[in-house]
Amino acid sequence: MKNLYNKNILLILLALVLSCSDDFIDVASQDENSEEFFNSEADYQNALIGAYDLLQSTYLNVMLGEIASDNTLAGGESATDVPGIQEVDDMIHTPLNAQLRDIWSWMFAGVNRANFILEFQDKTDFTGKEQVLAQARFLRAYYYFELVKWFGDVPLAVDKRIQFGEQFSLDRTPKEQIYAQMEQDLIFASANLPYVQNEIGRITKGAAQALLGKVYLYQDKFSESATVLEDLINNGPHDLLVDYSTMFENDNENNIESVFEVQYTDEEGAGFGCLQCSEGNVAVGFNGIRNYSGPVFESGFSFNVPVQEVVDAFEDGDIRLDTAILDINVFAEANDASFSVGFEHTGYFNRKYIARAGDLNTGDANLTNPNNYRSIRFADVLLMAAEALNRGGVSDTRALAYLNRVRTRATLDALDVTATELTNAIYQERRVELVGEGHRFFDLVRTGRAAQEIDGFVSGKHEIFPIPLIEIELAGNIWEQNPGY
């Protein structure tokens, strides 16, 4: 504090000296000014990389979305290990929940970075700028989709950043308007992006179509969803991976089934002081086996542990079970491995997203795992299309064909069912195909089944999460809290 005070005195003295001359007025700042950026293609590309960067923080959305569902328990070391995670698991979360505030602030940071590009989209022309803008608009839609899923109505900013001070006059926008903006963004992205990008990890036409189909599905716009998803199925480059067991391994990322994949790396370390700064998949360390010693895997914090119910949801002979869920007792006995038992230990771990042996172990190894997140897989596209066709009364024949395409890959018998049975079969298939990938809670909510499946879920309240109290206070208390909180 003494040094800070002395520094302020020096600044005052410097200002007095400078005031004796007018020359200092013409001295240009050496720092970059955001208003004077975007003078070249490189500037736009660098800003776009910054907008992509917040995708890595969605590890929390995935992990917490799974824990909120009936698939997993919070786990961890004890009942007080990361209280915000424990609260969501028990459906007792409040507007003071730290993890919910992280999701809010990180997703809005992504929106702002995408809008930074779009605010200056007309400043400088270059060949291929439409693709840059298309990627920025996809990212804006992606971050807003997360915000609406979690919080419902949120402030909408289009082609401009939300600047400090504007929050006092910025109302929450009805989610219907935000969905409409997402649709416009994703239609533009679909029209201006190729199916295959030269650089791995870049957003493609297929990613935009898949997210657009999902946005339609979440609004029960079944015909629109089916149309765009079937266009991707029939004309895109994606297919089901033949060997499901290799789907989530680090040496098989960005494969033919990956429609959109969040890229992670273990080349740059991270710490708990800034989890969103990590270039690695933080959830992988959180999901990992506590104090593990043995082959194939590495140790972790034993959060997000699958329950017996979801294990039992797999049919006999379903090859996906061993890839999706690790039975640590069976594995440890067969491989002479050891581990510790954490809180709410079930004996199971999310095998899709636990740390594999062989990465660089840079910095805090539990925070810098290189495992990519398969945000949208082709199997998900097939099942979304099946649901849209069936629930929209468009074509049960094609819906059943898409469902059976996923089941056949899992070595299960094809189904021949009635329309009502087909709807439930699709729901069931989504659960076992996508377990551990963060979709279950939102699938239950949007189809009206959450109250009957999730312990502690209160209808009319828990469909969305509370707006963080600090955000309401920062907005001058002009926002109403979500119902029930």
BADO-706691 format. One record per residue (C-alpha): x, y, z; residue in one letter. Coordinates in Angstrom, 3 decimals, always signed. Example, Ala and Ser with C-alpha at 12.3 -4.5 7.8 and 13.67 -1.06 7.14 Angstrom:
X/Y/Z/milo
+12.300/-4.500/+7.800/a
+13.670/-1.060/+7.140/s
//
This chain:
X/Y/Z/milo
+0.000/+0.000/+0.000/m
+2.906/+2.301/+0.741/k
+4.417/+1.608/-2.684/n
+1.068/+2.279/-4.361/l
+0.774/+5.617/-2.558/y
+4.284/+6.592/-3.636/n
+3.470/+5.617/-7.205/k
+0.427/+7.900/-7.184/n
+2.577/+10.823/-5.984/i
+4.967/+10.207/-8.868/l
+2.088/+10.186/-11.345/l
+0.768/+13.492/-9.975/i
+4.238/+15.061/-10.222/l
+4.622/+13.740/-13.757/l
+1.270/+15.245/-14.708/a
+2.308/+18.624/-13.314/l
+5.543/+18.556/-15.320/v
+3.745/+17.551/-18.520/l
+1.162/+20.296/-18.070/s
+3.875/+22.887/-18.679/c
+3.984/+21.887/-22.343/s
+1.389/+21.131/-25.024/d
+3.674/+18.720/-26.886/d
+2.539/+15.686/-24.895/f
-0.955/+15.960/-26.418/i
+0.355/+14.762/-29.776/d
+2.202/+11.725/-28.418/v
+0.514/+8.531/-29.636/a
-0.068/+5.716/-27.129/s
+2.114/+2.643/-27.520/q
-0.799/+0.435/-26.483/d
-3.229/-1.078/-28.971/e
-6.658/+0.557/-29.026/n
-9.625/-1.697/-29.769/s
-11.221/+1.044/-31.866/e
-8.149/+1.143/-34.108/e
-7.847/-2.637/-34.547/f
-9.031/-4.720/-37.540/f
-6.765/-3.200/-40.169/n
-5.808/-6.507/-41.798/s
-6.940/-10.094/-42.229/e
-4.454/-11.084/-39.522/a
-6.243/-8.803/-37.044/d
-9.581/-10.488/-37.775/y
-8.042/-13.957/-37.536/q
-6.372/-13.143/-34.214/n
-9.629/-11.816/-32.808/a
-11.377/-14.949/-34.046/l
-8.874/-17.138/-32.205/i
-9.738/-15.162/-29.090/g
-13.430/-15.901/-29.652/a
-12.694/-19.607/-30.085/y
-10.680/-19.609/-26.871/d
-13.720/-19.419/-24.569/l
-14.942/-22.734/-25.961/l
-12.381/-24.401/-23.727/q
-14.129/-23.046/-20.637/s
-17.284/-24.987/-21.570/t
-15.736/-27.972/-19.777/y
-17.763/-26.747/-16.775/l
-21.037/-26.680/-18.734/n
-20.466/-30.290/-19.775/v
-19.493/-31.606/-16.339/m
-22.149/-29.689/-14.389/l
-24.825/-30.505/-16.962/g
-24.132/-34.200/-16.430/e
-24.100/-33.888/-12.628/i
-27.436/-32.025/-12.690/a
-29.009/-35.024/-14.428/s
-29.853/-38.498/-13.151/d
-26.739/-39.973/-14.782/n
-24.131/-39.068/-12.181/t
-23.452/-37.841/-8.646/l
-21.193/-34.935/-7.730/a
-18.532/-37.068/-6.034/g
-15.228/-35.415/-5.170/g
-13.297/-35.791/-1.939/e
-16.093/-34.944/+0.496/s
-19.553/-33.369/+0.822/a
-17.878/-29.942/+0.987/t
-15.560/-30.415/-1.991/d
-16.525/-27.577/-4.390/v
-19.863/-26.753/-2.721/p
-21.363/-25.286/-5.895/g
-21.063/-28.630/-7.671/i
-22.576/-30.474/-4.703/q
-25.507/-28.008/-4.626/e
-26.378/-28.535/-8.291/v
-26.275/-32.306/-7.800/d
-28.740/-32.020/-4.903/d
-30.914/-29.381/-6.639/m
-30.329/-26.890/-3.801/i
-28.316/-24.357/-5.796/h
-28.861/-20.649/-5.158/t
-27.993/-17.339/-6.872/p
-24.730/-17.392/-4.878/l
-23.434/-20.524/-6.633/n
-19.860/-19.846/-7.815/a
-19.904/-22.378/-10.670/q
-23.105/-20.938/-12.130/l
-21.553/-17.491/-12.067/r
-18.535/-18.914/-13.919/d
-20.779/-20.284/-16.659/i
-22.574/-16.927/-16.926/w
-19.407/-14.829/-17.072/s
-17.408/-17.150/-19.318/w
-20.198/-17.544/-21.870/m
-20.781/-13.778/-21.971/f
-17.037/-13.307/-22.434/a
-17.350/-15.536/-25.496/g
-20.318/-13.518/-26.767/v
-18.386/-10.290/-26.330/n
-15.347/-11.610/-28.197/r
-17.503/-12.745/-31.113/a
-19.346/-9.410/-31.112/n
-16.035/-7.541/-31.104/f
-15.360/-8.956/-34.565/i
-18.887/-8.324/-35.786/l
-18.910/-4.761/-34.458/e
-16.082/-3.976/-36.877/f
-17.073/-6.375/-39.650/q
-17.200/-3.592/-42.264/d
-13.912/-1.903/-41.396/k
-11.469/-3.797/-43.630/t
-12.120/-6.008/-46.659/d
-10.130/-9.087/-47.610/f
-10.716/-12.291/-49.518/t
-12.545/-14.856/-47.431/g
-13.901/-12.425/-44.836/k
-17.349/-14.052/-45.068/e
-15.875/-17.215/-43.567/q
-14.405/-15.261/-40.658/v
-17.736/-13.581/-40.001/l
-19.550/-16.917/-40.351/a
-17.325/-18.482/-37.692/q
-17.857/-15.489/-35.406/a
-21.618/-15.751/-35.824/r
-21.555/-19.481/-35.092/f
-19.577/-18.815/-31.919/l
-22.000/-16.123/-30.825/r
-24.879/-18.555/-31.362/a
-23.024/-21.322/-29.512/y
-22.371/-19.181/-26.434/y
-25.906/-17.792/-26.424/y
-27.321/-21.298/-26.766/f
-25.461/-22.253/-23.595/e
-26.689/-19.139/-21.794/l
-30.330/-19.736/-22.738/v
-30.125/-23.421/-21.771/k
-28.807/-22.520/-18.344/w
-30.501/-19.221/-17.532/f
-33.425/-18.614/-19.901/g
-33.870/-14.926/-20.734/d
-30.519/-13.101/-20.826/v
-29.332/-9.761/-22.257/p
-28.933/-9.920/-26.046/l
-26.210/-7.943/-27.784/a
-25.933/-8.064/-31.571/v
-22.861/-6.845/-33.458/d
-21.651/-4.778/-30.528/k
-19.830/-5.465/-27.304/r
-21.482/-5.012/-23.943/i
-19.368/-2.223/-22.464/q
-18.932/-1.493/-18.775/f
-21.706/+0.822/-17.608/g
-24.252/-0.382/-20.176/e
-25.526/-3.031/-17.799/q
-27.622/-0.397/-16.008/f
-29.868/-0.024/-19.052/s
-29.569/-3.520/-20.500/l
-32.690/-5.618/-19.978/d
-32.951/-9.368/-20.172/r
-34.214/-10.380/-23.608/t
-36.954/-13.029/-24.001/p
-35.319/-16.281/-25.037/k
-37.565/-16.462/-28.120/e
-35.780/-13.410/-29.531/q
-32.403/-14.874/-28.694/i
-33.316/-18.132/-30.443/y
-34.356/-16.096/-33.485/a
-30.934/-14.439/-33.535/q
-29.228/-17.822/-33.193/m
-31.194/-19.070/-36.176/e
-30.099/-16.092/-38.298/q
-26.471/-16.540/-37.252/d
-26.428/-20.262/-37.967/l
-28.218/-19.928/-41.312/i
-25.550/-17.388/-42.327/f
-22.782/-19.678/-41.060/a
-24.231/-22.675/-42.919/s
-24.338/-20.696/-46.169/a
-20.796/-19.345/-45.902/n
-18.716/-22.216/-44.551/l
-17.373/-25.354/-46.254/p
-17.995/-28.889/-45.021/y
-14.242/-29.392/-44.666/v
-11.831/-26.775/-43.326/q
-8.102/-26.707/-44.059/n
-7.334/-26.207/-40.364/e
-8.535/-28.865/-37.915/i
-10.895/-27.536/-35.278/g
-12.368/-24.738/-37.375/r
-16.141/-24.472/-37.556/i
-17.675/-26.074/-40.643/t
-20.947/-25.960/-42.536/k
-21.872/-29.252/-40.883/g
-21.299/-27.835/-37.397/a
-23.538/-24.874/-38.215/a
-26.269/-27.113/-39.621/q
-26.129/-29.440/-36.627/a
-26.355/-26.617/-34.102/l
-29.161/-25.005/-36.109/l
-31.071/-28.287/-36.060/g
-30.535/-28.464/-32.305/k
-31.728/-24.883/-31.798/v
-34.899/-25.730/-33.744/y
-35.373/-28.935/-31.721/l
-35.148/-27.065/-28.421/y
-38.040/-24.883/-29.620/q
-40.104/-27.870/-30.794/d
-39.746/-26.667/-34.393/k
-39.633/-30.260/-35.527/f
-40.131/-29.820/-39.264/s
-37.409/-27.156/-39.524/e
-35.062/-29.274/-37.420/s
-35.617/-32.388/-39.497/a
-35.032/-30.495/-42.756/t
-31.648/-29.063/-41.817/v
-30.427/-32.208/-40.038/l
-31.382/-34.477/-42.929/e
-29.603/-32.160/-45.330/d
-26.460/-32.671/-43.241/l
-27.007/-36.424/-43.039/i
-27.519/-36.783/-46.795/n
-24.949/-34.294/-48.072/n
-22.306/-33.857/-45.391/g
-19.024/-35.758/-45.025/p
-19.803/-37.368/-41.660/h
-20.600/-40.959/-40.747/d
-20.643/-43.194/-37.707/l
-17.215/-44.356/-36.604/l
-17.016/-48.093/-37.177/v
-15.113/-48.895/-33.978/d
-16.978/-47.174/-31.155/y
-14.345/-48.220/-28.615/s
-11.848/-45.758/-30.110/t
-14.238/-42.792/-30.197/m
-12.875/-40.894/-27.191/f
-9.202/-41.782/-27.337/e
-6.666/-38.980/-27.737/n
-5.226/-40.482/-30.917/d
-8.626/-40.530/-32.629/n
-9.786/-36.939/-32.286/e
-11.567/-35.042/-35.072/n
-12.594/-38.317/-36.695/n
-15.346/-38.859/-39.257/i
-18.056/-38.830/-36.581/e
-16.966/-35.509/-35.104/s
-19.203/-32.734/-36.400/v
-17.903/-30.152/-33.943/f
-15.099/-30.708/-31.481/e
-13.650/-28.371/-28.835/v
-9.871/-28.520/-29.095/q
-7.676/-28.938/-26.005/y
-3.915/-29.211/-25.532/t
-1.507/-30.170/-22.747/d
+1.278/-27.888/-23.973/e
+0.482/-24.970/-21.648/e
+0.057/-25.347/-17.887/g
-2.738/-23.930/-15.751/a
-3.649/-23.369/-12.120/g
-6.742/-23.149/-9.937/f
-6.488/-19.358/-9.861/g
-7.725/-19.150/-13.451/c
-9.400/-22.361/-14.577/l
-10.830/-20.688/-17.680/q
-7.258/-19.866/-18.700/c
-6.405/-23.542/-19.098/s
-5.753/-24.799/-22.610/e
-6.471/-28.301/-21.293/g
-9.762/-30.041/-20.537/n
-10.226/-29.343/-16.820/v
-13.245/-31.660/-16.551/a
-11.084/-34.647/-17.439/v
-8.995/-34.133/-14.316/g
-12.072/-33.542/-12.178/f
-13.698/-36.736/-13.524/n
-10.581/-38.842/-12.925/g
-9.925/-41.751/-10.571/i
-8.786/-40.588/-7.120/r
-5.163/-41.474/-6.251/n
-4.996/-43.909/-9.147/y
-1.901/-45.983/-9.852/s
-1.889/-48.344/-12.789/g
-1.964/-48.589/-16.604/p
-4.035/-46.749/-19.246/v
-5.361/-43.924/-17.042/f
-4.067/-41.171/-14.764/e
-5.257/-39.877/-11.423/s
-7.969/-37.278/-10.834/g
-10.445/-35.838/-8.330/f
-13.325/-38.395/-8.623/s
-16.149/-35.979/-9.460/f
-19.081/-36.758/-11.780/n
-19.412/-40.456/-10.926/v
-22.007/-42.504/-12.853/p
-24.784/-44.213/-10.897/v
-25.945/-47.820/-11.109/q
-29.176/-46.760/-12.810/e
-27.410/-45.502/-15.920/v
-25.232/-48.616/-16.056/v
-28.390/-50.721/-15.963/d
-29.894/-48.611/-18.765/a
-27.609/-50.359/-21.272/f
-29.064/-53.464/-22.921/e
-27.221/-56.761/-22.767/d
-24.642/-56.917/-25.526/g
-24.389/-53.123/-25.991/d
-20.722/-52.572/-26.780/i
-20.962/-48.918/-25.759/r
-21.103/-49.701/-22.038/l
-17.410/-50.476/-21.589/d
-16.404/-47.411/-23.605/t
-18.760/-45.077/-21.755/a
-18.372/-46.256/-18.170/i
-15.350/-47.678/-16.368/l
-16.016/-50.264/-13.663/d
-12.956/-49.433/-11.589/i
-13.168/-52.509/-9.355/n
-13.150/-54.919/-12.285/v
-10.454/-52.941/-14.105/f
-8.194/-52.604/-11.054/a
-8.348/-56.311/-10.292/e
-7.558/-57.250/-13.893/a
-4.699/-54.753/-14.213/n
-3.114/-54.748/-10.742/d
-4.096/-51.104/-10.248/a
-4.907/-49.209/-7.055/s
-7.114/-46.228/-6.237/f
-8.791/-44.367/-3.379/s
-12.505/-44.128/-2.724/v
-13.950/-40.625/-2.938/g
-17.251/-39.126/-1.778/f
-20.373/-40.846/-3.168/e
-18.188/-43.546/-4.700/h
-20.246/-45.804/-6.959/t
-17.451/-47.898/-8.432/g
-17.940/-46.234/-11.817/y
-16.194/-43.440/-13.722/f
-16.980/-41.514/-16.924/n
-14.536/-43.399/-19.132/r
-15.121/-41.097/-22.092/k
-13.592/-38.154/-20.258/y
-11.040/-39.318/-17.714/i
-7.319/-38.719/-18.128/a
-5.340/-41.134/-20.280/r
-1.701/-41.961/-19.596/a
+0.865/-40.556/-21.991/g
+0.217/-36.817/-22.137/d
+2.818/-34.188/-21.253/l
+1.654/-33.609/-17.649/n
+2.400/-29.908/-18.081/t
+1.865/-27.682/-15.058/g
-0.956/-29.037/-12.915/d
-1.575/-32.272/-14.805/a
-5.183/-32.506/-13.636/n
-5.992/-29.168/-15.288/l
-4.151/-29.563/-18.583/t
-5.451/-32.762/-20.124/n
-5.480/-32.774/-23.953/p
-8.716/-34.757/-24.378/n
-10.949/-32.937/-26.907/n
-14.661/-32.584/-26.180/y
-16.863/-34.048/-28.910/r
-19.506/-31.343/-28.707/s
-21.642/-32.613/-31.597/i
-21.257/-36.140/-32.911/r
-22.903/-37.629/-35.993/f
-24.730/-40.126/-33.758/a
-26.288/-37.130/-31.983/d
-27.300/-35.685/-35.373/v
-28.982/-38.966/-36.345/l
-30.869/-39.149/-33.045/l
-31.922/-35.486/-33.188/m
-33.193/-36.045/-36.732/a
-35.045/-39.162/-35.604/a
-36.696/-37.239/-32.769/e
-37.673/-34.324/-35.002/a
-39.149/-36.641/-37.644/l
-41.059/-38.687/-35.072/n
-42.324/-35.977/-32.706/r
-43.130/-33.679/-35.621/g
-45.169/-36.375/-37.350/g
-42.994/-36.051/-40.443/v
-41.819/-39.622/-41.021/s
-41.581/-42.453/-38.502/d
-40.047/-44.614/-41.221/t
-36.998/-42.378/-41.599/r
-36.884/-41.741/-37.849/a
-36.708/-45.476/-37.178/l
-34.016/-45.908/-39.812/a
-31.798/-43.298/-38.138/y
-32.396/-44.806/-34.702/l
-31.547/-48.286/-35.928/n
-28.431/-46.999/-37.643/r
-27.119/-45.968/-34.210/v
-28.281/-49.207/-32.558/r
-26.711/-51.392/-35.234/t
-23.314/-49.785/-34.644/r
-23.757/-50.738/-30.968/a
-24.387/-54.376/-32.068/t
-28.019/-54.225/-30.941/l
-31.016/-55.579/-32.791/d
-32.993/-53.181/-34.943/a
-36.337/-52.108/-33.507/l
-39.782/-52.205/-35.102/d
-42.079/-50.168/-32.883/v
-45.164/-47.951/-32.851/t
-44.916/-44.152/-33.011/a
-45.278/-43.731/-29.237/t
-42.818/-46.506/-28.539/e
-40.450/-44.928/-31.037/l
-40.412/-41.622/-29.139/t
-39.417/-43.381/-25.909/n
-36.892/-45.534/-27.751/a
-35.208/-42.414/-29.124/i
-35.087/-40.891/-25.635/y
-33.561/-44.091/-24.290/q
-31.033/-44.270/-27.121/e
-29.945/-40.681/-26.506/r
-29.255/-41.526/-22.872/r
-26.982/-44.502/-23.494/v
-25.319/-43.137/-26.640/e
-24.523/-39.727/-25.140/l
-23.998/-40.564/-21.452/v
-21.153/-38.552/-19.956/g
-21.294/-35.876/-22.658/e
-23.391/-33.274/-20.812/g
-26.682/-33.535/-22.727/h
-28.937/-35.555/-20.401/r
-30.206/-32.808/-18.060/f
-31.229/-30.537/-20.933/f
-32.819/-33.426/-22.837/d
-34.975/-34.193/-19.787/l
-35.945/-30.536/-19.340/v
-36.866/-29.806/-22.948/r
-38.998/-32.976/-23.193/t
-40.773/-32.376/-19.861/g
-39.412/-35.465/-18.115/r
-37.008/-33.909/-15.607/a
-39.308/-33.890/-12.551/a
-39.978/-37.613/-12.830/q
-36.324/-38.557/-13.338/e
-34.218/-36.194/-11.203/i
-34.373/-36.338/-7.407/d
-35.172/-32.946/-5.884/g
-36.219/-31.373/-9.205/f
-39.044/-28.855/-8.728/v
-41.216/-28.137/-11.761/s
-41.474/-24.438/-12.543/g
-38.106/-23.751/-10.928/k
-35.306/-26.099/-11.870/h
-35.832/-26.027/-15.646/e
-33.369/-23.122/-15.593/i
-30.784/-21.962/-13.095/f
-30.687/-18.742/-11.064/p
-29.159/-15.578/-12.440/i
-26.023/-15.025/-10.313/p
-26.902/-12.498/-7.617/l
-23.771/-10.432/-8.257/i
-24.852/-9.974/-11.888/e
-28.256/-8.668/-10.805/i
-26.570/-6.274/-8.378/e
-24.084/-5.102/-11.029/l
-27.043/-4.342/-13.295/a
-28.476/-2.045/-10.639/g
-31.110/-4.595/-9.533/n
-33.210/-3.934/-12.643/i
-33.488/-7.667/-13.468/w
-35.979/-10.018/-11.865/e
-34.588/-13.301/-10.594/q
-35.724/-16.533/-12.237/n
-38.819/-18.079/-10.596/p
-38.266/-19.998/-7.374/g
-34.866/-18.526/-6.546/y
//
